[in-house]
């Protein structure tokens, strides 16, 4: 099968399957009204997905599932399980506990979708992996933003249609990979199970440094995505400006797809590491400047700034994944990507819960500044003296 067809199918499948990631966020107001939840449910339900993803990635990594078994089959069965768990949101007897459990299980099986999708791409693309992963992560961004768009489309209809639609898309995406993408030519299957094998990947200094940069990026990313609607609502209330929250949330989060693709092309000229550092720096500056945005009266300027931030906040993600994949030992490449994802998503829970607490204590205009801590750490590590990553590996 031509590589361009493989990439298209992976990207489309990733977009379909990751639409369930923020399904609860897209219909959060409906869940609050339907089941009598507090506004803190945003942080709890989002963190539940992240915790499930962490648990899932740890299990998949330690068991080296994506390296010992066909990645396409792992992707397919994980998509089926995640889709059915997502349907738990529609149960009429839900409480915060049952909703949290549904999100937790959905996140667990997403561990077989996002990192395994990157593993499949790495098995097909030896050269140009950075650009390939930029399309793949761009699909994740659009999938994550999709529930907000669906909510806006189904405004006058039953909110459960959003959940059902995202579930159907997950099943379709899994089927596309299972029946449309065979194992790649660069796949190196692990020969056996070693329970501690995956943890040896951090002995590689180059991989370790790339991973720390990724962790700094993750501190900001999902907390920003989760609280975009909060920021929009706060600005609307401060300036008494009506906001189409679902539509603008979709556009701001979804703009990251353009950032990913642009970053992939830029990296081919300036190098992966340098491009990742540039995107991380831009998003860090956005964090620090964010309080000033809430003070100025121009909604056009405010929304334009958030669109730029939405592009920068995710543009470095596929580049860091490229560095991890390139520096990982061949037979453990899938597990390396999965374990780094696991730790990164663990960090997102801390930042999401921090903002969840802060929104009750201080003005929403100030909470985004705390997200700068991660990018600052990542930049400090990435800008250490050369010896970090050899040029032959960085400029992919």
C-alpha positions as CSV (number, residue, x, y, z in Angstrom):
1,X,0.0,0.0,0.0
2,X,1.4,3.5,-0.9
3,X,2.7,5.4,2.2
4,X,0.4,8.4,1.5
5,X,-2.6,6.1,1.7
6,X,-1.4,4.7,4.9
7,X,-0.8,8.1,6.4
8,X,-4.3,9.3,5.3
9,X,-5.9,6.2,7.0
10,X,-4.0,6.6,10.2
11,X,-4.8,10.3,10.4
12,X,-8.5,9.8,9.7
13,X,-8.7,6.9,12.2
14,X,-6.9,9.0,14.8
15,X,-9.3,11.8,14.3
16,X,-12.4,9.6,14.6
17,X,-11.1,7.7,17.7
18,X,-9.9,10.7,19.7
19,X,-13.3,12.4,19.4
20,X,-14.3,10.5,22.5
21,X,-11.5,12.1,24.6
22,X,-13.4,15.3,25.4
23,X,-16.9,14.0,24.9
24,X,-17.9,14.9,28.4
25,X,-16.3,18.3,28.1
26,X,-18.4,19.1,25.0
27,X,-21.7,18.3,26.9
28,X,-20.5,19.4,30.4
29,X,-23.3,21.9,31.0
30,X,-25.9,19.2,30.1
31,X,-24.3,16.8,32.5
32,X,-24.3,19.3,35.3
33,X,-28.0,20.0,34.8
34,X,-29.0,16.4,34.1
35,X,-27.2,14.8,37.1
36,X,-26.9,17.8,39.5
37,X,-23.2,18.2,39.3
38,X,-21.1,21.2,40.5
39,X,-18.9,23.2,38.1
40,X,-15.8,21.4,39.6
41,X,-17.0,18.4,37.6
42,X,-15.0,19.8,34.6
43,X,-11.7,19.1,36.4
44,X,-12.9,15.8,37.9
45,X,-14.2,14.3,34.6
46,X,-11.2,15.6,32.6
47,X,-8.8,14.2,35.1
48,X,-10.6,10.9,35.2
49,X,-9.9,10.4,31.4
50,X,-6.2,11.4,32.0
51,X,-5.9,9.0,35.0
52,X,-7.4,6.2,32.9
53,X,-5.0,7.0,30.1
54,X,-2.1,6.9,32.5
55,X,-3.1,3.6,33.9
56,X,-3.7,2.2,30.4
57,X,-0.4,3.4,29.0
58,X,1.5,2.0,32.0
59,X,-0.1,-1.4,31.5
60,X,0.4,-1.3,27.7
61,X,4.0,-0.2,28.1
62,X,5.0,-2.7,30.9
63,X,3.4,-5.6,29.0
64,X,5.0,-4.3,25.8
65,X,1.7,-4.9,24.1
66,X,2.2,-2.7,21.0
67,X,5.6,-4.3,20.4
68,X,4.7,-7.9,20.9
69,X,1.4,-7.9,19.1
70,X,0.1,-6.5,15.8
71,X,-0.3,-2.7,16.4
72,X,-3.3,-2.6,14.0
73,X,-5.1,-5.2,16.0
74,X,-4.2,-3.5,19.3
75,X,-5.6,-0.2,17.9
76,X,-8.8,-1.9,16.7
77,X,-9.7,-3.7,20.0
78,X,-8.8,-0.7,22.0
79,X,-11.1,1.5,19.9
80,X,-14.0,-0.9,20.3
81,X,-13.6,-1.0,24.1
82,X,-13.1,2.8,24.4
83,X,-16.2,3.5,22.3
84,X,-18.4,1.3,24.4
85,X,-17.1,2.8,27.6
86,X,-17.8,6.3,26.2
87,X,-21.5,5.3,26.0
88,X,-21.6,5.1,29.8
89,X,-22.2,8.9,29.7
90,X,-25.7,8.4,28.4
91,X,-27.0,6.2,31.3
92,X,-29.9,7.9,32.9
93,X,-29.0,6.8,36.4
94,X,-25.5,8.4,36.3
95,X,-23.9,10.1,39.4
96,X,-20.6,11.8,39.5
97,X,-19.0,8.5,40.6
98,X,-20.4,6.5,37.6
99,X,-19.6,9.3,35.2
100,X,-16.0,9.4,36.5
101,X,-15.8,5.6,36.1
102,X,-17.0,5.8,32.5
103,X,-14.4,8.5,31.8
104,X,-11.7,6.5,33.6
105,X,-12.3,3.4,31.5
106,X,-12.5,5.4,28.3
107,X,-9.1,6.9,29.0
108,X,-7.7,3.5,29.8
109,X,-8.4,2.1,26.3
110,X,-7.4,5.4,24.6
111,X,-3.9,4.2,25.6
112,X,-4.2,1.7,22.7
113,X,-5.2,4.4,20.3
114,X,-3.0,7.6,20.5
115,X,0.5,6.1,21.2
116,X,-0.2,3.0,19.2
117,X,-1.2,5.2,16.2
118,X,2.2,6.9,16.5
119,X,3.9,3.5,16.7
120,X,2.1,2.4,13.4
121,X,3.3,5.6,11.8
122,X,6.9,5.0,13.0
123,X,6.7,1.5,11.5
124,X,5.9,3.0,8.1
125,X,7.9,6.2,8.0
126,X,11.7,6.0,8.6
127,X,12.5,9.3,6.9
128,X,10.2,12.3,7.4
129,X,8.8,10.9,10.7
130,X,8.4,14.4,12.2
131,X,6.1,15.6,9.4
132,X,4.1,12.3,9.5
133,X,3.6,12.6,13.3
134,X,2.6,16.3,12.9
135,X,-0.4,15.2,10.7
136,X,-1.2,12.4,13.3
137,X,-1.2,14.8,16.3
138,X,-3.1,17.3,14.2
139,X,-5.8,14.7,13.9
140,X,-5.8,14.2,17.6
141,X,-6.3,17.9,18.1
142,X,-9.3,18.0,15.7
143,X,-10.7,14.9,17.4
144,X,-10.4,16.5,20.8
145,X,-12.1,19.6,19.6
146,X,-14.9,17.9,17.7
147,X,-17.3,17.4,20.7
148,X,-17.5,21.2,21.1
149,X,-18.5,21.5,17.4
150,X,-21.0,18.7,17.7
151,X,-22.5,20.3,20.7
152,X,-23.0,23.5,18.8
153,X,-24.5,21.6,15.9
154,X,-26.9,19.7,18.2
155,X,-27.9,22.7,20.3
156,X,-31.6,22.1,19.9
157,X,-31.3,18.3,20.0
158,X,-30.7,15.7,22.7
159,X,-27.2,16.1,24.1
160,X,-26.7,12.3,24.0
161,X,-26.4,12.5,20.2
162,X,-23.0,14.0,20.8
163,X,-21.9,11.0,22.8
164,X,-23.4,8.5,20.4
165,X,-21.8,10.2,17.4
166,X,-18.3,10.2,18.9
167,X,-18.8,6.5,19.9
168,X,-19.7,5.6,16.3
169,X,-16.7,7.5,15.0
170,X,-14.4,5.6,17.4
171,X,-15.7,2.2,16.1
172,X,-15.3,3.4,12.5
173,X,-11.7,4.6,13.2
174,X,-10.7,1.3,14.7
175,X,-12.1,-0.7,11.8
176,X,-10.2,1.5,9.3
177,X,-6.9,0.6,11.0
178,X,-7.7,-3.1,11.5
179,X,-8.8,-3.8,8.0
180,X,-6.9,-1.1,6.0
181,X,-3.4,-1.0,7.5
182,X,-1.2,-4.1,7.8
183,X,1.9,-4.1,10.0
184,X,4.6,-1.7,8.7
185,X,7.9,-2.6,7.0
186,X,10.0,-1.0,9.7
187,X,8.3,-2.9,12.6
188,X,10.6,-4.8,14.9
189,X,8.6,-7.1,17.1
190,X,9.8,-7.7,20.6
191,X,10.9,-11.3,21.1
192,X,9.5,-11.8,24.6
193,X,8.2,-10.2,27.7
194,X,10.4,-8.5,30.3
195,X,8.5,-6.8,33.0
196,X,11.2,-4.2,33.5
197,X,12.4,-3.9,29.9
198,X,10.6,-0.7,29.1
199,X,12.1,1.2,32.0
200,X,15.6,0.8,30.5
201,X,14.7,3.3,27.8
202,X,15.5,6.2,30.1
203,X,19.2,5.1,30.2
204,X,19.4,6.8,26.9
205,X,20.4,10.4,27.6
206,X,19.1,11.8,24.3
207,X,15.7,10.2,24.8
208,X,15.5,11.3,28.5
209,X,16.1,14.9,27.5
210,X,13.5,14.8,24.7
211,X,11.0,13.3,27.2
212,X,11.6,16.1,29.8
213,X,10.8,18.7,27.1
214,X,7.6,16.7,26.3
215,X,6.7,16.7,30.0
216,X,7.0,20.5,30.3
217,X,4.7,20.8,27.2
218,X,2.1,18.4,28.7
219,X,1.9,20.5,31.9
220,X,0.3,23.2,29.8
221,X,-1.5,21.4,27.0
222,X,-4.5,19.6,28.4
223,X,-5.2,22.2,31.2
224,X,-5.3,24.9,28.5
225,X,-7.7,22.8,26.4
226,X,-9.9,22.0,29.4
227,X,-10.2,25.6,30.5
228,X,-10.6,27.3,27.2
229,X,-14.4,27.5,27.7
230,X,-13.8,28.9,31.2
231,X,-11.6,31.6,29.8
232,X,-14.1,32.5,27.1
233,X,-16.9,32.7,29.6
234,X,-14.9,34.9,31.9
235,X,-14.0,37.3,29.2
236,X,-17.6,37.5,28.1
237,X,-18.7,38.3,31.6
238,X,-16.0,40.9,32.3
239,X,-16.8,42.8,29.1
240,X,-20.5,41.8,28.8
241,X,-19.7,40.4,25.4
242,X,-21.8,37.5,24.1
243,X,-19.6,34.5,23.2
244,X,-20.5,31.3,21.2
245,X,-18.5,29.2,23.6
246,X,-18.8,25.8,21.8
247,X,-17.9,27.2,18.4
248,X,-14.9,29.3,19.7
249,X,-13.7,26.4,21.8
250,X,-13.7,24.2,18.8
251,X,-11.8,26.8,16.7
252,X,-9.2,27.6,19.4
253,X,-8.5,23.9,20.2
254,X,-8.8,22.8,16.6
255,X,-6.4,25.5,15.4
256,X,-3.7,23.3,16.9
257,X,-4.0,21.0,13.9
258,X,-2.6,23.8,11.7
259,X,0.1,24.4,14.3
260,X,1.1,20.7,14.2
261,X,1.2,20.6,10.4
262,X,3.1,23.9,10.1
263,X,5.6,22.7,12.8
264,X,6.2,19.5,10.9
265,X,7.2,21.4,7.7
266,X,9.2,24.0,9.6
267,X,11.2,21.2,11.4
268,X,12.4,19.9,8.0
269,X,14.2,23.1,7.5
270,X,15.3,24.2,10.9
271,X,15.5,20.8,12.8
272,X,13.0,19.1,15.1
273,X,14.6,20.2,18.4
274,X,14.9,23.8,17.4
275,X,11.3,24.0,16.1
276,X,10.0,22.3,19.2
277,X,11.8,24.8,21.4
278,X,10.4,27.7,19.4
279,X,6.8,26.5,19.8
280,X,7.3,25.9,23.5
281,X,8.7,29.4,23.9
282,X,5.7,31.0,22.1
283,X,3.2,29.1,24.2
284,X,5.1,30.0,27.4
285,X,4.9,33.7,26.5
286,X,1.2,33.3,25.9
287,X,0.8,31.9,29.4
288,X,2.6,34.9,30.9
289,X,0.8,37.5,28.9
290,X,-2.7,36.0,29.3
291,X,-3.9,38.2,32.2
292,X,-3.4,41.3,30.0
293,X,-5.7,39.8,27.4
294,X,-8.6,39.8,29.8
295,X,-8.2,43.6,30.4
296,X,-8.4,44.9,26.9
297,X,-11.9,45.4,25.4
298,X,-11.3,44.1,21.8
299,X,-12.9,40.7,21.5
300,X,-11.3,40.3,18.1
301,X,-7.8,40.7,19.6
302,X,-8.6,38.4,22.5
303,X,-9.9,35.6,20.3
304,X,-7.0,36.1,17.8
305,X,-4.5,35.7,20.7
306,X,-6.2,32.5,21.8
307,X,-6.2,31.1,18.3
308,X,-2.4,31.8,18.1
309,X,-2.0,30.1,21.5
310,X,-4.1,27.2,20.4
311,X,-1.7,26.6,17.4
312,X,1.5,27.0,19.5
313,X,0.4,24.9,22.5
314,X,0.4,21.6,20.5
315,X,2.8,22.3,17.7
316,X,5.7,20.8,19.6
317,X,3.9,17.6,20.6
318,X,4.6,15.6,17.4
319,X,8.2,16.9,17.4
320,X,8.9,15.7,20.9
321,X,7.3,12.3,20.0
322,X,9.6,12.2,16.9
323,X,12.7,12.7,19.1
324,X,11.5,10.0,21.5
325,X,10.8,7.5,18.7
326,X,14.1,8.2,17.0
327,X,16.1,7.7,20.1
328,X,14.3,4.6,21.4
329,X,15.6,1.1,20.9
330,X,13.9,-0.5,17.9
331,X,12.1,-3.4,19.5
332,X,10.8,-1.1,22.3
333,X,9.9,1.9,20.2
334,X,6.1,1.5,20.8
335,X,6.6,1.0,24.5
336,X,8.9,4.0,24.8
337,X,6.3,6.2,23.2
338,X,3.6,4.7,25.4
339,X,5.6,5.1,28.7
340,X,6.5,8.7,27.9
341,X,2.9,9.4,27.1
342,X,1.9,7.8,30.4
343,X,4.2,10.1,32.5
344,X,3.2,13.1,30.4
345,X,-0.5,12.5,31.0
346,X,0.1,12.0,34.7
347,X,1.5,15.5,34.7
348,X,-1.7,16.8,33.1
349,X,-3.8,15.7,36.0
350,X,-1.7,17.9,38.3
351,X,-2.1,21.0,36.2
352,X,-5.8,20.4,35.5
353,X,-6.5,20.0,39.2
354,X,-4.4,23.0,40.1
355,X,-6.5,25.2,37.7
356,X,-9.6,23.5,39.1
357,X,-8.7,24.7,42.6
358,X,-7.5,28.1,41.4
359,X,-10.7,29.0,39.6
360,X,-12.5,29.1,42.9
361,X,-9.8,31.2,44.6
362,X,-8.7,33.8,42.0
363,X,-10.0,35.4,38.8
364,X,-9.9,33.1,35.7
365,X,-7.9,35.8,34.1
366,X,-4.9,34.8,36.2
367,X,-5.1,31.0,36.3
368,X,-3.4,30.4,32.9
369,X,-0.2,32.0,34.1
370,X,0.5,29.0,36.3
371,X,0.8,26.9,33.1
372,X,4.0,28.7,32.2
373,X,5.9,26.5,34.8
374,X,6.0,23.5,32.5
375,X,7.3,25.2,29.3
376,X,9.9,27.1,31.4
377,X,11.3,23.8,32.7
378,X,11.2,22.2,29.2
379,X,13.1,25.1,27.7
380,X,15.7,25.0,30.4
381,X,16.4,21.4,29.7
382,X,16.3,21.7,25.9
383,X,18.6,24.7,25.9
384,X,21.4,22.9,27.7
385,X,24.7,22.8,25.9
386,X,25.1,20.6,22.9
387,X,25.7,17.0,23.7
388,X,22.0,16.7,24.0
389,X,21.0,15.3,20.7
390,X,23.4,14.7,17.8
391,X,22.6,16.7,14.7
392,X,22.1,13.5,12.7
393,X,19.2,12.6,15.0
394,X,17.8,16.0,15.6
395,X,17.4,17.3,12.0
396,X,15.1,14.5,10.8
